[in-house]
Amino acid sequence: HAIVTYLFTSFVSDISFQGDTITLISGLLFAIHPIHTEAIAGLVGRAETLSAVFFLLVLFINSRVHCHNGLMYCLGMLMLFIATLCSVLSKEVGLTVIAICCVYDALYTEKIVVLSFLLPTHPSVWLKKYNRLLKRITLLLIFTIVILFLRIKINGPSLPSFTPLDNPASNSSFPTRQLTFLYLCFINTWLVFCPSFLCADWTMQTVPLVESPFDPRNVLTLLTFSGYLIFGLWAISNNTYEQRLTLMAMSILMFPFIPASNLFFPVGFVVAERILYVPSMGVCMLVALGVRKLIRVRSLRYLCMILLVMTCLLYCTKTLTRNRDWLNDHSLFTSGIKINKRNAKLYNNLGHVYENREQHDKAEELFLKASTIQPDDIGSWINLG
């Protein structure tokens, strides 16, 4: 995590042109963010941190390879390919770094205005104007196809299998499935901006299904996507310093999150805090940009600094508390039940802890509770038997 924090801070320093305020705040928030506890304290999170190291190395190589020609350029692209492959072999989400490289090339290498790039124009004029960028994107797409082929060759073409209880919305019909998955985007956004309620497991009935368009939670979904849309439209309207940084931050936030968002294909979990490890980099950059703008307003400067210090102190306190939760199985599942009382899996896991301690009465009580919460979970009844 320390290595990732150093690489991330250095990358922000590069793209913000030594912007000390943005670099300092981004690096500090990322270093102490409580959402990272699962990725760092949990063994399965090693995939996230290792992939993030190579992910950031790809961004570094991509930002410097344009300075060279001939053999050095070819060697740089080979290193970029190898680093991307290592990131993907650590965690498949590493492949999304290619999309971020394309965004970087457009904004920083070619310095184009995204809106003008997207607006319709005569094909020959468009191809001539963006010829160099299109060549770069084509090369990166070839890398993507080759890496996908290697990944499928190694692990096979099938997606991981999981039970309906792992992700209940994936087995639901229209519009419950779509509305719930969209609502989960709000949940993830809330967790990364305000990590007050963290839990090791979000499966089963932790997040009730959104079964109707009239469910009030849809308002939160609408506000979340409206906020992203407004930020995105402002960021692509021009190519100023702040707009470039905003677009880069939103790219780092969104692209690595898409594979785990359930929006394009279902995954084996409802919410997983560890998958927010890389997307949180984008959030830290956005917060740093906001703080920088507010500090420049004389009347808000001291209030903003006080709120920033308070946020850092709260993050540190929450991270230390969350580390204690991950100390052992008992503390982890006990802390989870305090947050998610509708999750039978947490009661089952805590029941096994007491069973191993030969506290059978307590274990039976927890297994019975689990079977009451989730009657269709055969595991609870087997444990109780």
N, C-alpha and C positions, 0 to 999 in steps of 0.2 A: 504493500500500500504506500509505503514511503517512496519507493521508486516511481510508482504511478503518479503520486502527488508531485514529485520533482519534474517528471516529464510533462505533466499537464500544465504546471505553472510556467515552465519554459516555453511551451507551445503558445500559451496565452500571451506571454511577453513578446513573442515573435509577431503574432498577428495583430497585437494592439500597439506595435511599434514602441515597445518599452514603456507602455502606459502603466506606471507604477501602481496607481490606485486600483485599476481593474485587475492587474496581475496579482497584487497582494490579497485583495478580497476574494477573488476566484480561488486561489490556492488555499487560503485559510479555510474558507467554507468547505471546500472539497476534503481537506485533511481531517476536519472534525465532524463531518456530517454523520448523524446517527443512522441514516439509512444504510450506511456501509457496513454496519456491525455484522450483519448476516454473512455478507460476502467475505469478511475478514476473519470472523470468529468461527464460522461454519466451514467444515472441510470441503463441502461441495462448492463453496465460493472461491476455491483456488482457481477454478476455471475462469471465473470473472476477472480476477486480478491479473492472472497470467495473460489472458487475451487482451486486457487493457494495456499491458506493457507493449505488446507488439502492435496494437491498434495505434498507439501514440507514436511509436517508431515509424510506422507507415506514413503518418501525417508529417513527421519531421523530414523523412526522405523525400516525400512528394514536394515539400516546400523548398527544398534545396536543389533538386535534380534539374530544375529549369536553368540553373546558372551554368550548366555544362553542355558540351556538344561532343559528338563523336563517341569515342570509346568510353569516356567517363559518364556520358548520358546513358549509354547501354548498361554499364555496370550499376548505375543508380537505379534504373528500372528493374534490373534483375534483383537487386536488394529489396526494392519495394515489393516485388512479387513474392520473394521468400518470406518477408516479414508478414505480408498479408496471409500467406498460407499458414504460417505459424500461429497467427491470431485465430484463423478459422479452425485449425486443429485443436486449439485450446478451447474454443467456444464458437459455435457456428455464427453467432451474431457478429463476429469479427469481420465477416464479409461486407458488412454495411459501411466499412471504412472507405470502400471504393467510391460510394456515393458521395461521401464527405470530401474525398479528394477531388471529385468533379466540381463540387461547389467551390472548393478552394481555388481550383484552376480558373474558374469563371470569374470569381470576385477579386482575387489577388494577383494571379498571373496575367490574365487578359484584361482585368479591370472593366468588365462589361456591366451594363445595367440590365439586370435580369428581366425586367419588364419589357425592354426593347428586344431582348433575345427571344422572348416568348410571343411577341406580337407578330401577326402574319405580314410577310413581305415577299417579294419575288424570290423564288428558290435560288436562282443564280447569284443574286445580290447577297442573300443570306449565307449561302455556302462560301462565297468569297470573303465576306466580312468575318465569319467565325471559323474559317478554315483550320487554323492552328488549334483552336479549342476542340473542334470536332475530331481532329486526328487524335488528340490526347484522350478524349472520352472513348473513342473507338478502341484504342489500345487498352484502356482500363477495362472496358467491357470484355475484351478478349481474355484478359487476366481473370475476370469474374467467371467466364464460361469454363476456362481450364480448371480453376480451383473448384468449381461446383462439380465438374466431372471427376476430379480426384477424390473429392469428399464422398460422392456417391459410389465410386469404385471401392473405397475403403469400407464404408459403413452400410452400403446398400441403399436402394431408392426409397425404402419404406420409412414412414414417420414413426416415432415412438408410440407404443400403445399405452392407453391409460383407461381407467374405469370412469363411468359417468359421474361417480361421486367425487372424483378429483377435480372435475370441471363441469358442474351440473348444467350450465347454460349451453354447453356444446351439444347436449342431447335434447334441447328444447326446440320448439317450433317457432315459426315467425309469428309475431314480432319479438317474442320474449328473448330469443337468442341474440338478435341484433341490438335490441335496447340494452340488454345486460352488458354485452361486450363494449358498447359505447360508454356506458356508465362506468365501467372499469377503468376507462381512460381518465375519468375524473378522479377515481380512487387513487390511481398511481400518481397523478399530478399533485393531489393533496398530500400524499405521503412524502413526496420529494421536496415540496415546499414547506410542509408543516408536519414533520415526523413525530407527532405526539403519541400516536397509537400504533406501535409496532408489534408484530407477532410472527412467530416462526412458521405458522401454517395458516393459509387462508382458504383451504379447500372446503368441500361439503356445503353447509348452509351458512358459512361465515358471512357472505354477501348475499342477501335474499335476491331472488330473481326479480327483474323489472318486467312485469307481465303485461303492463298496459301503457299506452301512450300518455295516459292521464296521471301516471305515477309522478308525484312531485319531484322525485329524484332526477327526472328527465330535464328539469330546469338547470340542475347543476351540470349535467352533460352538455346542454346547450351553451351555457356560460363558458365552459371550458373550451369548447371548439370555437366559439365566437372570439374568445381572447387570442387563441392561436392564429385564427384567420386575420384578425386586425393587425397583430404583430407582423405576420407574414406579408400582408399586402403593403404595409408601411416599409418593410425591409427591402422588398423587391422594387419599390418605386424609384429608387435612385441608388447611387453608389458612394455615399458619404462614409466616413470613418465609422460612425455609430451604426449605420445600416448594414455595413459589411460584417461587423462584429455580431450584430443581432442575428443576421442570417446564418452565420457560422454556428452561433450558439444554438439556434433552433435546429440546425442540421444535426449537430451532435446530440441534441435532446431527442429528436424524433426518429432518425434513421435506425439507431441501434435498438429502439424500443419496438419498432414495427413488427419484427419477427415474433415477439412474445406478446403482442397486443391482442391476440385472438381475432383480429379484424379480417385477416385473409385466410387463416386456417387455425383450427383449435389446437391449443397446447395443453399439457398435462397439469396445469395449475390455474387458479383464478387470479391470484396476485402473488408475486414472489419478489421480496424486497431486494434480493441479490441481483436481479436483472436490471435494477435501476442504477447499478454502479456506474456504468459508462454514461447513460443519459443524464445523470446528476451533474456531470461536467457542464453540460449546456445550461442547466438551471443555475449553477454557480456563476457562470459568465453573465447570464441575464440579470441576476441580482446585482452583480458587481457593476454592470452598466447602469442600472437604475440608481444605485447608490452614488455613482460618479455624477450623474445628472443632478441629483438632489443636493449633493454637497456644493455644487456650483451656485445654487440659490442661497444667497446669504441668510435669508430669514429661516431656512430649513436646515442649514449646515449642522448646527450643534444638535438639533433634535435627531437628525439622521445618524450622526455619529453615535449618539447615546443608544438609539435603537439597534444599530449594528453591533455595538459592544454587548448589549443585552442578548441579542440573538446568538452571538458567539458563545456567551456564557451558558445560555440555555442548551445549545447544541452540545457543548462539552459535558454538561451535567447529564444530559440524556444519553450521550455516548458511553459515559462511565457507568451509568445505571444499566444500560442495555448490555454492556460487557459482563456485568455481574449476572444478568439473566442467562447468558450463554455459558456460564461457568460449568454447569452439569445438566443432566436430563431433567432432574427434579425442578430446578429453578427455571429452566427454559419452558417446560410445559405448564408449570404453575403460572408463570407470567403470561403465557398465551391464553390460558383460561380466563384470566382477569380481563383481557381485551375481547376475546371471542368466546362467548358462552354458548354459542350455537354450533360449535365445531366438535363433533363426536370424536374425531381423530385425536384431538388433544387429550380428551378424557381417557381414551383407550391407551395412549402412550404413557400418560401419567399413571394409569392403572398398572401397566407393565412395570413401571419403576417400583411401585409398592409391592407388586407380586415378587419381584426379584429380592426385595427386602424381607420377604415372607410376612408382610403385613396384609394378610389375605382379606380381612374385613374391609379395610380401606380400598383395596384393589377391587373387590366385588362391588362396593358402592359406586366407584367410578365407572366400571364396566356397565352397571345397570343404568347409570345416568347417560352413558353414551348410547345405549340401545333405546332409551326413551327419546333422546334428541333425534336420532337417525334410525328409525325402526327397520329400514330396508338395507342397512349395512350388516351383512352377514358376519363380518369380523367381530363386531361388538357381541353378538350372540355366542360365537365360538369362544371368545375370551371369557364371557360370563359362565359358559358351560365348563 
